[in-house]
Amino acid sequence: MSKILAVDVGEKRVGVAISDELQILSFPVATFDIETALEDIANIIKEEGVKKIIIGLPREMSGKMGEKAKESRSFALELGKKLKGIRIDFEDETGTSLLAEERLKKKGVNFRVEKGRVDAEAAAIILEGYLRK
């Protein structure tokens, strides 16, 4: 098996998490500026030998796919162009940011100061959801 990378696409930042080789555990890796995220993610994929990427797909409160989902799909399209041959799947990310904040709070992390930690933690939660399937 190979590692899986998960991505939480935000307006300003992109959170990234990675699985272990057995695809059982997920670990927050980093948060990147949206402007450099494609290149930063490409570097991680090369370093870690990732064969699959999971992109978080946000839903609106109504359950419909809105503008943020379109932005995530657009990011996935650009990532797919840059990384030919890498499989990209989507996973529902509804509520992951709130859950990430709760987790960080329990760990004693001030997520209001370390905002980037929320994005990476949210990516780990997205990946956990995918791995449980």
C-alpha positions as CSV (number, residue, x, y, z in Angstrom):
1,M,0.0,0.0,0.0
2,S,1.0,3.6,-0.3
3,K,0.2,6.7,1.6
4,I,-2.8,8.9,0.9
5,L,-2.8,12.7,1.1
6,A,-5.8,14.7,2.2
7,V,-6.4,18.4,1.4
8,D,-8.6,20.9,3.1
9,V,-9.0,23.9,0.7
10,G,-9.7,27.2,2.3
11,E,-9.9,30.8,1.0
12,K,-6.4,31.7,2.2
13,R,-4.8,28.4,3.3
14,V,-4.7,24.8,2.4
15,G,-4.4,22.2,5.2
16,V,-2.7,18.9,4.4
17,A,-2.6,15.5,6.2
18,I,-1.2,12.1,5.3
19,S,-1.9,8.5,6.1
20,D,0.5,5.9,7.2
21,E,1.5,3.2,4.6
22,L,-1.2,0.8,5.9
23,Q,-3.8,3.5,5.4
24,I,-5.1,3.2,9.0
25,L,-3.9,6.5,10.7
26,S,-3.9,10.1,9.6
27,F,-1.5,12.8,10.6
28,P,-1.8,16.6,10.1
29,V,1.3,17.6,8.1
30,A,1.2,21.3,7.3
31,T,-0.8,24.3,6.2
32,F,0.2,26.2,3.1
33,D,-0.7,29.6,1.6
34,I,-3.2,29.1,-1.2
35,E,-0.9,30.8,-3.6
36,T,1.9,28.2,-3.2
37,A,-0.2,25.2,-2.2
38,L,0.0,23.4,-5.6
39,E,3.8,23.4,-5.6
40,D,4.0,22.6,-1.9
41,I,1.6,19.6,-2.2
42,A,3.5,18.4,-5.3
43,N,6.7,18.3,-3.2
44,I,5.1,16.3,-0.4
45,I,3.7,13.8,-2.9
46,K,7.1,13.3,-4.5
47,E,8.8,13.0,-1.1
48,E,6.3,10.6,0.4
49,G,5.4,8.5,-2.6
50,V,1.7,9.3,-2.4
51,K,-0.6,7.6,-5.0
52,K,-3.9,9.1,-4.1
53,I,-5.2,12.5,-2.9
54,I,-8.5,13.1,-1.1
55,I,-9.9,16.6,-1.4
56,G,-12.5,17.8,1.2
57,L,-15.7,18.8,-0.5
58,P,-17.8,21.3,1.6
59,R,-21.6,21.3,1.6
60,E,-23.9,24.2,2.4
61,M,-26.2,23.9,5.4
62,S,-28.9,22.8,2.9
63,G,-26.7,19.9,1.9
64,K,-26.2,21.3,-1.6
65,M,-22.8,22.0,-3.2
66,G,-22.1,25.7,-3.3
67,E,-19.4,28.1,-4.2
68,K,-16.8,26.6,-1.8
69,A,-17.4,23.1,-3.3
70,K,-16.7,24.7,-6.8
71,E,-13.5,26.2,-5.5
72,S,-12.4,22.8,-4.1
73,R,-13.2,21.1,-7.4
74,S,-11.3,23.8,-9.3
75,F,-8.3,23.3,-7.0
76,A,-8.5,19.5,-7.6
77,L,-8.6,20.1,-11.3
78,E,-5.4,22.3,-11.2
79,L,-3.7,19.7,-8.9
80,G,-4.6,16.9,-11.3
81,K,-3.1,18.9,-14.2
82,K,0.1,19.4,-12.2
83,L,0.3,15.8,-11.0
84,K,-0.6,13.6,-13.9
85,G,-1.3,10.0,-12.9
86,I,-2.3,10.7,-9.3
87,R,-5.8,9.6,-8.4
88,I,-8.0,12.3,-6.8
89,D,-11.2,11.5,-4.8
90,F,-13.5,13.7,-2.8
91,E,-14.7,13.3,0.8
92,D,-17.4,15.3,2.5
93,E,-15.8,17.8,4.9
94,T,-19.0,19.2,6.5
95,G,-18.2,20.2,10.1
96,T,-14.5,19.3,10.0
97,S,-13.3,22.8,10.9
98,L,-15.4,22.9,14.1
99,L,-14.3,19.4,15.0
100,A,-10.7,20.4,14.4
101,E,-11.0,23.4,16.7
102,E,-12.5,21.1,19.4
103,R,-9.6,18.7,19.1
104,L,-7.0,21.4,19.2
105,K,-8.7,23.0,22.2
106,K,-8.5,19.6,24.0
107,K,-4.8,19.5,23.2
108,G,-4.3,22.9,24.7
109,V,-3.6,24.6,21.4
110,N,-4.8,28.2,21.0
111,F,-6.3,27.7,17.5
112,R,-7.2,31.4,17.2
113,V,-3.4,32.2,17.4
114,E,-2.3,29.2,15.4
115,K,-5.0,29.3,12.7
116,G,-3.0,27.1,10.3
117,R,-3.2,24.2,12.7
118,V,-7.0,24.1,12.2
119,D,-6.6,23.6,8.5
120,A,-4.1,20.7,8.9
121,E,-6.2,19.1,11.6
122,A,-9.4,19.4,9.4
123,A,-7.5,17.7,6.6
124,A,-6.6,14.8,9.0
125,I,-10.3,14.5,9.9
126,I,-11.3,14.4,6.2
127,L,-8.7,11.6,5.7
128,E,-10.0,9.7,8.8
129,G,-13.5,9.8,7.3
130,Y,-12.2,8.4,4.0
131,L,-10.1,5.7,5.6
132,R,-13.1,4.4,7.6
133,K,-15.0,3.5,4.5
